[in-house]
């Protein structure tokens, strides 16, 4: 019977070839995985959203407070961010605890509908009509959570995007003066919104 015994050099060569093959498979696999990650990172769509910063919210609130101080009004001011969450709020001396929620709702309404709340009230009134005289059926918007049909809210618009809103309540001139104070608040950062 013939028995073949491989030479020692053949075994070593075979081991080297096997190791090289395993290494090549690993390198090719790792390269393919890296390529997949690179493709994913370069083709992945990301969302970049603008929002009002805390510093801007403070400036808006201060602008509104300063305007209302001219008439000796102790007001409550709320500034909301792009999703309607409170970014900054301050309740005036002697103001009711409910005023924070009212100011927040004014700010939320203005931000949501991207217009001063006084305009939104007109647009959603039961007798509102469009440019062609057709009756608008938008009154249901007034029933949405967190909206309030009261003047005193202004949106904060940056490049056509509502990044926040400001609401004021408690001025001596009523809702109309509240809105004037809110407008003054937005003007406090107007140079940053260009």
C-alpha positions as a printed Julia matrix, in Angstrom:
194×3 Matrix{Float64}:
   0.0     0.0    0.0
   1.21    3.35  -0.96
   1.01    6.12   1.51
   1.58    9.72   0.57
   3.07   11.89   3.19
   3.14   15.53   2.26
   6.41   17.23   2.59
   6.85   19.75   5.3
   7.18   22.61   2.79
   3.87   21.73   1.15
   2.01   21.9    4.46
   3.49   25.29   5.23
   2.6    26.56   1.74
  -0.93   25.23   2.12
  -1.28   26.97   5.51
   0.02   30.23   4.04
  -2.42   30.0    1.14
  -5.29   29.29   3.49
  -4.34   32.27   5.71
  -4.01   34.53   2.66
  -7.43   33.4    1.41
  -9.1    34.08   4.75
  -7.4    37.52   4.94
  -8.5    38.36   1.39
 -12.1    37.43   2.19
 -11.98   39.59   5.34
 -10.49   42.58   3.47
 -13.06   42.34   0.67
 -15.92   42.05   3.18
 -14.67   44.99   5.24
 -14.2    47.07   2.09
 -17.75   46.26   0.96
 -19.17   47.22   4.37
 -17.22   50.49   4.35
 -18.46   51.27   0.85
 -22.07   50.64   1.95
 -21.67   53.04   4.9
 -20.15   55.72   2.67
 -22.98   55.41   0.17
 -25.54   55.6    2.96
 -23.97   58.68   4.55
 -23.73   60.55   1.25
 -27.24   59.69   0.08
 -29.04   59.93   3.44
 -31.46   62.83   3.56
 -31.34   64.85   6.74
 -33.75   67.42   8.04
 -32.46   70.78   9.16
 -35.0    72.91  10.98
 -34.64   76.47  12.16
 -35.87   77.3   15.63
 -35.89   80.3   17.91
 -32.99   80.28  20.36
 -33.32   80.96  24.08
 -31.4    84.22  23.63
 -33.8    85.33  20.88
 -36.8    84.35  23.02
 -35.46   86.51  25.84
 -34.99   89.44  23.46
 -38.52   89.04  22.09
 -40.0    88.92  25.6
 -37.97   91.96  26.67
 -39.1    93.9   23.6
 -42.74   93.12  24.4
 -42.3    94.03  28.08
 -40.59   97.32  27.21
 -43.43   98.3   24.88
 -46.09   97.52  27.48
 -44.18   99.41  30.19
 -44.87  102.6   28.22
 -48.52  102.3   29.31
 -47.62  101.05  32.81
 -49.01   97.61  31.99
 -47.78   94.6   33.92
 -48.18   91.92  31.28
 -47.53   88.24  30.89
 -45.46   87.19  27.88
 -44.9    83.74  26.42
 -42.55   82.87  23.56
 -42.97   79.48  21.9
 -40.62   77.58  19.59
 -41.3    76.02  16.2
 -43.37   73.17  17.67
 -45.34   75.38  20.05
 -43.46   74.51  23.24
 -42.69   77.31  25.65
 -39.19   78.68  25.07
 -39.57   81.51  27.58
 -42.44   82.88  29.69
 -42.75   85.58  32.33
 -45.86   86.42  34.36
 -46.43   90.04  35.27
 -46.7    91.23  38.86
 -50.2    90.58  40.11
 -51.19   88.62  36.99
 -53.27   85.51  37.36
 -51.64   82.11  36.94
 -53.98   81.5   33.97
 -52.33   84.36  32.08
 -49.31   82.17  31.25
 -51.56   79.68  29.48
 -53.47   82.42  27.66
 -50.22   84.06  26.5
 -48.88   80.66  25.39
 -52.05   79.95  23.42
 -51.86   83.34  21.71
 -48.24   82.62  20.74
 -49.12   79.07  19.63
 -52.04   80.28  17.51
 -49.91   82.93  15.8
 -47.12   80.43  15.14
 -49.45   77.71  13.91
 -51.34   79.92  11.46
 -48.32   82.1   10.62
 -50.13   85.39  11.11
 -51.09   87.8   13.87
 -53.94   86.37  15.9
 -56.14   89.38  15.05
 -55.93   88.43  11.35
 -56.6    84.79  12.14
 -59.71   85.77  14.13
 -61.07   87.68  11.13
 -60.25   84.8    8.77
 -62.0    82.23  10.97
 -65.07   84.28  11.93
 -68.47   82.73  11.1
 -69.2    85.43   8.52
 -65.73   85.5    6.9
 -65.59   85.5    3.09
 -62.68   85.16   0.68
 -61.67   87.6   -2.08
 -64.43   86.28  -4.37
 -67.18   86.66  -1.77
 -67.37   82.93  -1.07
 -68.01   82.08   2.56
 -64.98   80.63   4.34
 -65.56   77.59   6.46
 -62.6    77.92   8.79
 -64.34   78.44  12.1
 -63.46   74.9   13.14
 -59.84   76.02  13.54
 -60.94   77.85  16.67
 -61.77   74.49  18.26
 -58.28   73.06  17.83
 -56.3    72.35  20.97
 -54.07   75.2   22.13
 -55.65   77.85  19.89
 -57.42   80.89  21.27
 -59.48   83.46  19.35
 -57.95   86.51  21.02
 -55.66   89.16  19.6
 -52.23   89.51  21.16
 -50.16   86.9   19.33
 -47.53   87.4   16.63
 -45.65   84.75  14.64
 -41.87   84.83  14.44
 -40.99   84.19  10.8
 -37.53   83.36   9.5
 -37.16   82.98   5.71
 -40.84   82.11   5.35
 -40.7    79.53   8.15
 -42.59   80.02  11.43
 -39.83   79.39  13.98
 -41.89   80.57  16.93
 -44.5    82.94  18.24
 -45.04   85.47  21.0
 -48.2    86.04  22.99
 -48.97   88.89  25.38
 -51.86   89.26  27.83
 -52.73   91.85  30.46
 -52.03   95.23  28.91
 -54.24   98.15  29.89
 -55.28   98.57  26.24
 -56.74   95.06  26.04
 -56.04   92.53  23.31
 -55.29   95.21  20.72
 -52.51   96.64  22.88
 -51.36   93.1   23.71
 -50.79   92.57  20.0
 -48.9    95.86  19.66
 -46.59   94.71  22.47
 -46.16   91.3   20.8
 -45.28   93.02  17.54
 -42.68   95.13  19.36
 -41.26   91.88  20.69
 -40.8    90.45  17.2
 -39.22   93.73  16.08
 -36.59   93.28  18.8
 -35.01   90.51  16.7
 -36.09   91.69  13.24
 -32.44   92.16  12.17
 -31.79   88.48  13.0
 -34.7    87.26  10.88
 -33.56   88.67   7.53
